[in-house]
Amino acid sequence: MRMLALVFVLLLATPVVTAQTALAQIGTEAQSSQETVDNVRTQVRGALNAARQFLGGFFADAKETLGMNDEQLFGTGVGILTGLLVADIVGSGGVGSVFFAAAGGLFGKWVTTPK
């Protein structure tokens, strides 16, 4: 579960960091040409497309390996992220974060599992 939570965080943070780097580059070059702006836009789109492709393959592999349907996988992911947010609000340490992420993931899978 720890690895799954870490993968979600890393995959969701990668496009944000890439976009922030590209925007910072645009901000520092006050007199940048339209060609530079288009180049940065292309790089950001490429990074987002690479992240989407990786996530698509990751979710397909996870569904196949774990035997989950789309709703269960989505519920587990939302549960993990919610558990991590609760751990942050509560202010728990590393072990507490793992506990809340695991509990959130289990709760999300339980909620989305058909009876």
Backbone torsions as a table, in degrees:
resi	resn	phi	psi	omega
1	MET	NA	-37.4	179.7
2	ARG	-61.0	-43.1	-179.0
3	MET	-66.9	-39.5	179.3
4	LEU	-64.4	-42.3	177.6
5	ALA	-64.0	-41.8	179.2
6	LEU	-64.5	-40.1	179.2
7	VAL	-64.5	-43.6	177.8
8	PHE	-59.7	-45.9	-178.8
9	VAL	-63.6	-45.3	-179.2
10	LEU	-65.7	-40.6	-178.0
11	LEU	-70.3	-34.9	179.3
12	LEU	-78.9	-24.5	-178.8
13	ALA	-85.2	-23.6	-176.0
14	THR	-60.6	-49.8	178.8
15	PRO	-64.2	-33.2	179.9
16	VAL	-66.7	-45.0	179.2
17	VAL	-64.5	-41.4	179.4
18	THR	-63.5	-43.1	179.4
19	ALA	-66.6	-39.0	179.3
20	GLN	-65.8	-38.5	177.5
21	THR	-63.8	-43.3	179.7
22	ALA	-65.5	-41.0	178.8
23	LEU	-67.3	-37.0	176.7
24	ALA	-65.2	-37.4	177.8
25	GLN	-64.1	-39.7	178.8
26	ILE	-66.6	-40.6	-177.9
27	GLY	-65.3	-34.4	-177.2
28	THR	-77.1	-24.4	178.6
29	GLU	-99.3	89.0	-174.6
30	ALA	-64.3	-32.3	-176.3
31	GLN	-109.6	38.9	-179.1
32	SER	-71.5	147.7	-178.8
33	SER	-83.5	167.9	178.6
34	GLN	-63.6	-29.5	178.5
35	GLU	-64.3	-40.5	178.3
36	THR	-66.5	-40.7	178.8
37	VAL	-63.2	-43.5	178.1
38	ASP	-64.3	-37.2	178.0
39	ASN	-63.3	-45.0	178.9
40	VAL	-65.4	-40.8	178.6
41	ARG	-61.0	-41.0	178.2
42	THR	-64.7	-40.7	178.9
43	GLN	-64.5	-41.8	179.6
44	VAL	-65.8	-43.6	177.8
45	ARG	-62.0	-39.7	177.6
46	GLY	-63.3	-40.8	178.2
47	ALA	-65.6	-40.7	178.3
48	LEU	-66.2	-41.0	177.8
49	ASN	-65.2	-38.5	177.3
50	ALA	-64.4	-40.9	178.1
51	ALA	-65.2	-39.7	178.2
52	ARG	-64.2	-42.5	179.3
53	GLN	-64.3	-41.9	178.9
54	PHE	-64.3	-44.3	179.2
55	LEU	-63.4	-39.6	178.7
56	GLY	-61.3	-45.2	177.6
57	GLY	-66.7	-37.8	179.3
58	PHE	-64.0	-45.5	-179.5
59	PHE	-67.9	-36.9	177.8
60	ALA	-64.8	-42.4	177.4
61	ASP	-66.3	-40.0	179.4
62	ALA	-64.9	-42.1	178.7
63	LYS	-61.8	-42.9	-178.7
64	GLU	-67.7	-44.4	-176.4
65	THR	-69.2	-44.8	-174.9
66	LEU	-88.0	-13.6	-179.2
67	GLY	70.0	35.6	-179.0
68	MET	-104.9	154.8	172.2
69	ASN	-92.1	178.5	-175.8
70	ASP	-60.6	-42.3	-177.8
71	GLU	-64.8	-41.2	179.5
72	GLN	-66.0	-41.7	179.0
73	LEU	-65.1	-42.1	177.4
74	PHE	-65.2	-44.2	178.9
75	GLY	-62.1	-39.4	178.1
76	THR	-65.3	-44.4	178.7
77	GLY	-63.0	-44.1	178.1
78	VAL	-65.6	-38.2	177.8
79	GLY	-63.4	-41.8	179.0
80	ILE	-63.7	-47.4	-179.8
81	LEU	-64.3	-38.8	177.2
82	THR	-65.4	-41.5	177.1
83	GLY	-61.4	-39.7	177.7
84	LEU	-67.0	-37.6	176.6
85	LEU	-65.6	-41.4	177.6
86	VAL	-63.8	-40.9	178.4
87	ALA	-62.2	-37.4	178.3
88	ASP	-68.7	-41.2	179.2
89	ILE	-66.0	-42.6	-179.8
90	VAL	-69.7	-29.0	179.8
91	GLY	84.9	30.8	179.6
92	SER	-78.2	160.6	-179.4
93	GLY	-83.2	-156.8	-175.9
94	GLY	-62.7	-46.8	-179.1
95	VAL	-67.7	-37.7	177.6
96	GLY	-64.2	-38.4	178.2
97	SER	-63.8	-42.1	178.2
98	VAL	-64.1	-42.5	179.0
99	PHE	-60.9	-49.1	-178.3
100	PHE	-65.4	-38.5	178.2
101	ALA	-64.9	-43.2	178.7
102	ALA	-65.2	-44.3	179.3
103	ALA	-63.5	-40.9	177.9
104	GLY	-64.8	-41.8	177.8
105	GLY	-63.9	-43.6	177.2
106	LEU	-64.0	-41.6	179.2
107	PHE	-65.0	-42.1	178.7
108	GLY	-63.0	-39.2	177.8
109	LYS	-69.5	-39.1	179.3
110	TRP	-63.4	-42.1	-178.6
111	VAL	-65.5	-37.1	-175.1
112	THR	-91.6	-3.3	179.0
113	THR	-80.5	125.9	179.0
114	PRO	-68.0	148.3	-177.1
115	LYS	-83.9	NA	NA
